[in-house]
Amino acid sequence: MLRPARQFHHITTTKVYPAYLPYLHASKGLSRRWIAPTFVLAAVGLGITFLRTTRREQVDRMVAARQQESEHLKLRTKLLQDAYGDRTSLDELEKAIEVYETR
């Protein structure tokens, strides 16, 4: 006796996967594998910003100290020139010798 052929239409008509791909189902929100690298990147950025700010403040302090030292040196040089005079006249030369002897 001949057996009728089996019908497979019920197997092929069932859906194996939902309408969307299965790997898209798990991607709601930020994935856990991106959380740690994101925090590391943020920490590195903050560290670089802190170092640059600190270095800029150090440079500003050094520049201010050099300017103050330069102004002090200019003032000292001016005082010495005033004390010793330009020695064009005898009176200024005598005054300069008196200042020199007092030191």
C-alpha positions as CSV (number, residue, x, y, z in Angstrom):
1,M,0.0,0.0,0.0
2,L,1.2,3.4,-0.9
3,R,1.4,5.9,1.9
4,P,0.6,9.5,1.1
5,A,3.5,11.9,1.2
6,R,4.1,13.7,4.4
7,Q,3.2,17.3,4.5
8,F,5.8,19.7,5.9
9,H,3.9,22.9,5.5
10,H,3.4,23.3,9.3
11,I,7.2,23.3,9.8
12,T,8.0,25.9,7.1
13,T,5.2,28.2,8.1
14,T,6.3,28.5,11.7
15,K,8.6,31.4,12.5
16,V,12.0,30.5,13.8
17,Y,12.9,34.1,14.9
18,P,10.8,37.1,15.6
19,A,10.4,39.8,12.9
20,Y,13.6,41.5,14.0
21,L,17.0,40.0,14.4
22,P,17.7,38.4,17.8
23,Y,20.9,40.4,18.6
24,L,18.9,43.7,18.3
25,H,16.6,42.6,21.1
26,A,19.4,42.8,23.7
27,S,20.6,46.3,22.7
28,K,18.2,48.4,24.7
29,G,20.1,51.3,26.2
30,L,23.8,51.5,26.8
31,S,25.4,48.1,26.6
32,R,27.4,47.0,29.7
33,R,30.5,46.4,27.7
34,W,30.7,50.2,26.9
35,I,30.2,51.5,30.5
36,A,33.7,50.8,31.8
37,P,35.6,52.2,28.7
38,T,33.3,55.3,28.8
39,F,34.3,55.9,32.4
40,V,37.9,55.3,31.7
41,L,37.8,57.8,28.8
42,A,36.1,60.4,31.0
43,A,38.7,59.9,33.8
44,V,41.6,60.3,31.4
45,G,40.0,63.5,30.0
46,L,39.6,64.9,33.5
47,G,43.1,64.0,34.4
48,I,44.5,65.7,31.3
49,T,42.5,68.8,32.0
50,F,43.7,68.9,35.6
51,L,47.3,68.5,34.6
52,R,47.1,71.3,31.9
53,T,45.4,73.6,34.4
54,T,48.0,73.0,37.0
55,R,50.9,73.5,34.6
56,R,49.4,76.7,33.3
57,E,49.1,78.0,36.9
58,Q,52.8,77.1,37.5
59,V,53.9,78.9,34.3
60,D,51.8,82.0,35.3
61,R,53.5,82.1,38.8
62,M,56.9,81.7,37.2
63,V,56.3,84.6,34.8
64,A,55.0,86.8,37.6
65,A,58.1,86.0,39.7
66,R,60.4,86.9,36.8
67,Q,58.6,90.1,36.1
68,Q,58.8,91.1,39.8
69,E,62.5,90.2,39.8
70,S,63.1,92.3,36.7
71,E,61.3,95.3,38.1
72,H,63.3,95.0,41.3
73,L,66.6,94.8,39.3
74,K,65.5,97.9,37.2
75,L,64.8,99.8,40.4
76,R,68.1,98.8,42.0
77,T,70.0,99.8,38.8
78,K,68.2,103.2,38.7
79,L,69.0,103.8,42.3
80,L,72.7,103.0,41.8
81,Q,72.8,105.3,38.7
82,D,71.2,108.1,40.7
83,A,73.6,107.6,43.6
84,Y,76.8,107.6,41.4
85,G,75.6,110.1,38.9
86,D,76.8,110.4,35.3
87,R,80.1,112.0,36.4
88,T,79.9,114.9,33.9
89,S,80.6,117.5,36.5
90,L,82.8,117.7,39.6
91,D,79.9,118.2,42.0
92,E,78.2,115.0,40.8
93,L,81.6,113.1,41.1
94,E,82.1,114.3,44.6
95,K,78.6,113.4,45.6
96,A,79.1,109.9,44.1
97,I,82.3,109.4,46.1
98,E,80.5,110.4,49.3
99,V,77.7,107.8,48.6
100,Y,80.4,105.2,47.8
101,E,82.3,105.9,51.0
102,T,79.1,105.6,53.1
103,R,78.5,102.1,51.8
